[in-house]
Amino acid sequence: MSRAKSALLRRDILQFHYAINTQELGYDEKVFNSYGDYLMLAEYYVLKKGKEELQNLLDVFRKPLEEMRAGEVHELLVQLQFPIIYTTNYDHLLEKAHEKFTGEKTPSIVTLNDMLKVGNNMKVQIVKFHGDLDDLDSVVLDETSYFERMDFEAALDIKMRADMLGRSVLFLGYSLGDFNVRYMMYKLHKLWDSAKDPLAKPKSYIFLTTPNPLLKEVLFEKRGITTFTSEVSDHGEGLKRFLQALLKGVNDLEPQ
């Protein structure tokens, strides 16, 4: 898991970016890298090379992702049996972890058609918020697709708002510097504020890898979101320990 939606997106774009042959674009690699952030550079590549070449590059990019094994964090998420998981990952590691743990295949939800197909028949919904490499049109990779995702008006956005309004939410692996996360929380807070019965609002939580008391108070406590902070400096280890403690707590609550 990554520290953030945008950090995760940057990681995926960074991996994609390394696959780009900058000489084909007429630039030295270091010069090309200095001209903008990864979203902008990915946008330039799409403009210059076109979607067909992008598909070829994504096919190369996809292979190492498909060969990756689900890690401990993915397996812990599955064992916690969250009914709905939203992820910005392009890969299929959550699906692999779920199949390993349950013996059942879980198709991911990427498009409106996926939503219509599965309905409410799935025990677990894995929603790919930034797309899936198996569907090029769904992938949030360049600046244009990222800004479109920030509109929060697509079918997946409407579904997410409905899911959040009716359920407790646990935000995992986000950075306080992520504008898209803060904006989503702001919109959600506005919807909750319009409710006549504030007690009906489901509780929400966020796990932070880095403590920041000021932003914690301003951003989260004001909006009714309970925070948990990692006690170790390694972000991945901190997230794993948190999920392990959460799983133990859930198991302790279950009748023996």
LINUR-V872236 format. One line per field, one symbol per residue. ss: DSSP state (a for helix, b for strand, c for the rest). phi: phi as a letter, one per 30 degrees, with the letter a starting at -180 (. if undefined). burial: I if it has 24 or more other C-alpha atoms within 12 Angstrom, else O. A space follows every 10 residues. Layout:
ss->???
phi->???
burial->???
This chain:
ss->ccccaaaaaa aaaaaaaacc caaaacccaa aaaccccaaa aaaaaaaaaa aaaaaaaaaa aaaaaaaccc caaaaaaaac cccbbbbccc ccaaaaaaaa aacccccbbc caaaaaaacc ccccbbbbcc cbccbaaacc ccaaaaaaac ccccaaaaaa aaaaaaccbb bbbbccccaa aaaaaaaaaa aaaccccaaa cccbbbbbcc ccaaaaaaaa acccbbbbbc ccccaaaaaa aaaaaaaaaa aaaccc
phi->.cdadddddd dddddddddd ddddcibded dedddldddd ddddddddci dddddddddd ddedddddcd cddddddddd hddbbcbcdd dcdddddddd dcicdbddcb bdedddddhc dcdbccccdc jbddbedddd bcdddddddd dhbdeddddd dddddcbdbc dbiccddddd dddddddddd ddddddcddd dddbbbccdb daeddedddc ddcicdcbbd cbdddddddd dddddddddd dddddd
burial->IIIIIIIIII OIIIIIIOII OOOOOOOOOO OIOOOOOIII IIIIIIOOOO OOOIOOIIOO IIOOIOOOOI OIIIIIIIII IIIIIIIIII IIIIIIIIOO OOOOOIIIII IOOIIOOOOO OOOIIIIIII IIIIOIOIII IIIOIIOOII OIOOOIIOII IOOIIOOOII IIIIIIOOOI IIOIIOIIIO OIOOOOOOOO IIIIIIIIII OOOOOIOOII OOIIIOIIII OOOOIIOIII IIIOOOOOOO OOOOOO
